[in-house]
């Protein structure tokens, strides 16, 4: 063989190797990225290189069709339908753009929510009693299970067989079905940008269980600090990253609860002079040493306030007889009022546009008051973020849904909110998109009131 022919063959072989290598899909995140997101607050930024769709031989329409298929899953579907979709995702995700991956993830989460509904009454006492025994004791009799709806029995069977379905304790003896969020996001993590992966995986990790339960915080003090520090670092690491506004909302929420506690969860004694547990002080001292941290500044101020004698507190932070809304400041709440003066951390529940960031892998609008025909007086009477006492400056006429009469047809009748100002309430929306105020007596809705007769009558229909 001539020398020129040998050279030509070698060059051709090298070109073939380079061409084949270039056609292989490039992973967005290293194989250990999932672990890195969980264990480190400083994931390395790795930009995704889009693979060639032709080289993988997958039609781009597959992803579009898959989105449509996921929307057909409902409370009558079987787990095999979801397994089939998961197999299609394995083929689709390597070829999808970042926007397509995010759309598929959103639809997948919605699909699972639809899958977990059906002929299930989560307010049913028998259902909650049986699930309580399953959740906390681990077993019930087949006779007990037979009293549940067929769908509830089917979903419980999936949990027992190890499927991506789980129970969710809602507090106050109520339970629902939920999907395993970590199992869900792990399907998508390799195809997301680092800022997206870090955000979504942390949300899945933290929201596997309810954060609030019976006016208490379910996390430990240490875990609460870890959540707050994670979101503070995320904002610093990705100032223009995925859902950074929601990350700031989460930081604000956890920061507020960290220093003020909750109704049934306090980290210090009532006088805010001593921590409830000795290790809380060490955790707070460590937090105060964080560099370039608003949490550290808050911790320093908190520790300084903790050490102040009552006499010095009153001199430095005098407490008026009434607050900004004219309500009397009682002795038991004076120290809380002083702490608010020290820290100046805004309450997350004072935000009009409330975002729910505690029940999924993304934050969702609970009620957008600007998109609804709701007067400011009606909305202010009952803050939407959580149940709370009425805040009324005077009578506010509303329309009450009367469904208790047995002698005549149900009707809407005029009433006023001041009559219920001592009750707890919640501003919500029914399926007609009509805003109403649910008035609670103990744990049950006592009354539903509407701002206008038209809204009330529409709800009545």
N, C-alpha and C positions, 0 to 999 in steps of 0.2 A: 504494500500500500504506500502510495506516495505521501510525502511529508505534508503537503498542503491538504490532502484528504483527511489525515489524522487530526490536524488542527481544526478543520471545519467540524468534525464530529464532536470534539471536546467542547468547542464553543456552543454548538447546538444543544448539547446535553446540559450545560450550565444554564442556558436560557430557559430550557424546559423546567428545570428545578426551581428557578426564580419565579416563573409564571405560575406553577402549581402552588408554591408557598404563598404567593400574593392573593390567591383565591380563597385561602382558609379564613374563616371568621375570626375576628379579633375580639377577645373578651374585654368588656368594659371595665371590670374590676378584678383584681387578682383573686385567686381561689380562696385566700384567707381573708377576703374583705369583710365577709359576714361576721367573722369573729372579731375583726378589727373594729367594726362599728360598735359592737357591744362592749369591747374592753378598753377602747381608747376614745378620747374626745378630740383627737387630732388625726383624722383619717387623711391619707395622702390623696391629693387631687389627681385623678387619672381620667383624661378625656377619652370619650368613646369614639372609636373609629368605626364608621358605618360599614358593615359587610356588604358585599355585592349580592343582591337578591337573585340575579341570574345564576351565580355560581352555586347557590344552594338549591336551586331548582324548585323553589316554593313560589307559587303564584301570589302576588301582592294582594289579590282579592281574598285570600284565605283569612287574613286578619279582620277585614271588614265584615265578612260573613260570620266570623266568630263572635264579633260584637253583637250581631243580630241574634245569633244562637243563644248567647248568654241572657238576652232579654226575654227569652221564652221560658226560662226556668222559673218555677213558682212553687207554691206550697203543696202541689200535687206531684212534683217531680221526684225522681229517685236519685240516690247517690251515684248510680252508674252514669247518669246524665252529666254530672260534674266530673267524674273520672274521664269521660270521653272528651270533655272540654279541656281538661288538663293535658291530655295527650296532644290535642291540636295546638295548645299553647306552646308545647315543647318544639313544635315545628315552626310556629309563627313568630315567636319572640326574637329568635336570632336574626330575623330579616326585617324587624320592625324599626321604624324611626323612634326617637325618644318620645315624641308626641303620641305616636301610636301605642307605645308601651304604657304610657300614663293613662291613656283612654281605656286600654284593656284592663289595667289594674283597677280603675274606677268602676268599670262595668262588672268586673269579677267580684268586687266587694258588694256591689248592689245585688248581684245575682245571688250571693250567699244569703243576704238578708231576706230576699224573696223566698229562697228555698226553706228558710227556717220558720216561715209563717204557715198558717193553715187553720184547721179547726182546733185551735188551742186557746184556752182562756187563762191567761196568766194571773187573773184576779181570782180564779177558782181556788177555794180553800183546800179542796182535796188534792188538786194538782200541786200546789205549793208545799203541802205537808209531805207528799210522796217524794218530791224533788229534794226537799230539805233532808229527808232520810238518806236519799241516794248521795247527795252532795257531801254531807257531813258524816254519815254513818257507813255509807258504801254499799248498802243492800236494802232491798224491800222484797216482799213476797210477790209471786206471780199473780196472786189474787188481787193484790193492790194495783199492780200495773194494769190489770184487765179493766179497772174502773176508769182509766184514762181514755182520751180520744185515740183513734187509730194513728193519727199523725204524731201525737205525743209519744205513743209507744214506739213508733218507727224511729223517731229521732233519738229516743233514749237507747234504743238498740244500736244505733250508729255510734253513740258515745261509748257504749260498753264494748264495741268491736274495735275501737281505736281510730275512728274516722275523724276528720277535721271539724268536729262538732263538740261543743262543750256547754255546760251550764253557766249561767251568769247570775250571781247573787245581787239582787237589786236593793236589798235592805228591807227592813220592816216585814220580813217574812215572804217577800215576793221573789220569784225566780223567772228567768226566761232562757231561751236557747241562744247560743252565740256560736260564731265560728272561731277557729284557732287562727288568730291574726298573724302570729309568727309563721305558721305553716303557709299561710297565704302569701305573705310578702317575700318569703324565701324563694318562691317561684320566680319573682320578678327582679329581685335584688341584683343579679348579675347583669341586667340590661339597663340599669339606671345610672345616672350621674352620681358622683359621690355625695353631693349635697342632698339629692333626693333620697338616696339610700340611707344616709344617716338620719334624716328627718323621719322617714316612713318606718324604718325599723325601730327607732326609739318609741314612736307612737304605738306600734304594735306591741312592744314589750310592756310599756306602761299601762296601756288600756286593756290588757287581758282581763283585768279585774276592775270592779268599780272603785273609783277614787273616793266618792262620797257614800256613806252608808249611815242612815239614822242620825244625820247631822254630825257625823264623826268622819275623821280622815282615816282611811284604811292602811295607809303606808306608815312605816316607821319614821322616826325623826331623821335617821341616817339616810334613808331612801329619799326622803323629801329634799334633803340637801343635795343629794346626787342628781335628782331631777333638775333642780334649779341651776346647779353649776353646769350641767350638760347644756341646757338651753342658753345660758349666758355664753358659754364657749362657742356654741353653734353660731350664734349671732356674730361673734367676733371672727370666727373662721370663715363664715359665708355671709358677709354683709349684704350681698345681692343674691343670696341663694334661694332655694326652693322654699316657698311659703314662709319667708322670714318674718312677715307681719304676724303670722300665727305663732311663730317661735317666740316673738316678743310678748304675745298674749299669755303664752304658757309660762314664760319666765315671770311675768307679773303675777299670775295666779299663784304659782308655787312660792314666790317671794313673799306674797301677802300672807299665805297660810303658814309659812315658816316662822314669821315673826309675830303674827297675831293669833294663830291657831284657828279653831272653829268652835261652834257652840258646845260640842261635847268632846273636843280634843284640845287640851291645853298643854303646852310644854313647860310652863312654870306654875308656881302657886298663884293664887288670886292677886296677891300684892306685887307680883313680878319682882321678887327678890331672890328666889331660889328656883333652880331647875327641878323638874319632877324626878329626873333620873341623873345620877352623877355623870354619866358619859355624855349627856346633852351639852354640858359646859365645855368639855374637851372638843366636841364636834364644832361648837360655835367658835371656840378659840382658833381652831384650825381654819375655819371659814374666814375669820377675820384677817388671816395672813395671806389670802389669795391676792396676787398682783393684778393691777388693772381691773378691778372688780367692783361693781356697784354692790354686790352681795357682801363683799368684805367691808365696805363702808357702812352698810346697814348693820352688820354684825358688830362692828366697833361701837356704833352708837347704842345698839341694844345692850351690849355688855356694860357700857358706861351708865346707862339708865338703870340697869339691874343693881348696880353698886351704890346708887344715890340714896341717901336716907330720905324718908318721906318729907321731912321739913324742907330739905333742899329742893326736892321735886316741886313742892308747892310754890317755892320762891321762884324757881326757874321756869316752871310751866304751870302758871295759875289756871285754875279751872273755873269757868263761868257757871252761873246757875242753870243756864239753858244752852243747848247747842245751836248751830246755825239755822235749824228748822224750827226753833222755838220750843223743843222738847226738853223737859227737866233732865238734868244729868244727875243720876242717883249716885250714892256713895260707892256702890260696887263697880260702877262704870267709869269713875273718875280716873283711875289709873290707866285704863284703856285709852281714855281721851288724851291723857298726857303722853302716852306712848305714840299715839298718832301725831302729836305735835313734834315729837323727836324724830321719827322716821320719815314722815311725809310720804308714805307709800300709798298711792291711790288704790281704792278698792276696785277689784275687777268687776264688781256688780254694779258699779256706777256707770258702766259703759252702756250706752243705749243700744248699740248694735251688738248683741251678744252672740258669741261664737262658741259652739260646743266642740271642745277639743279633747274630750275625755271618753269618747265612745266609739272610736274608730281609728283608722290610719290617717285621716285628714280631718280638718276642722270644718264644721258646717254651720250655716246660719240657723239659729233657732227661730228668731223672729226679726225680720227686717221691717222696722216700724215705718220707714220711709216709703216702702212699697205697698203698705196697707193704709186704708182710710181710717186712721185711728187718731183721735185728738190727743194732744199732749197730756191733758188732764186725766183722760181715761187710762193712758199708758202709765202715767206717773203713779196712779193710784195703786198699782200692783206691779212692781218691777219684774221683768220677764226672766231674769237670770236664775232666780230661785224663789222658793216659797218664802214669803215674809209678811209681816203685818201690813195692813193698809196704811198708806201715807196720805191722809186727806186733810185739806185745809178748810173744807166746807162740804155741804151737801153736793153730791154729784148724781144726777138722775140717770138711771139705767133701766134696762128692760129685763125682767126676770122671767126665766123659763119655768112655768108652773106645770109640772107633769105629775103632781101628786093627787089631783082631783079625780075621784072615781065617779062623780055624779055628772060631770060635764067634760067636754073635750078639753084636752090640754091647750093652754093658751099662754100668751106673753102678757105680762102686766107690768105697769110702771113701779119702780122701787127706787131706792137710793143707796149708794155704797156706804154712807156714813153709818147705816144701821148694822153693817157687817165689819166695821173698822177694827173690831177686836179679833177677828178671825184671820187665819192665814190664807194666802191667796196665790194664784199663779196666772199670769197672762199667757194665753195659749191661742191656738188657731184650730178650728175644726176642719173637716175635709172640704167644706165649702170655701175655705180661706177667709172665714169670718173671725175676727178677733173677739175673744170672750174672756171673762175672768172667772176662773174656777175658784170657788170659795170653799175652804176645807174646814170640816169639823172632825177633829181627831185625824184619822187617816183617810176618811172618805170625802168625796166631793159633796158638799152640802147644797150649793146652789151654783147655777151657771147664769151669769148676767152678761148682757150685751149693751153696746153703746147706743144702738138705735133700734127702733121697733122693726125696721126692715131686716136688720141682721138677725134679730131674734126669731122672727117669723120664718126666715129662710132656714135657720138651724132647726126649727120645729118641724119643717117639712121633711 
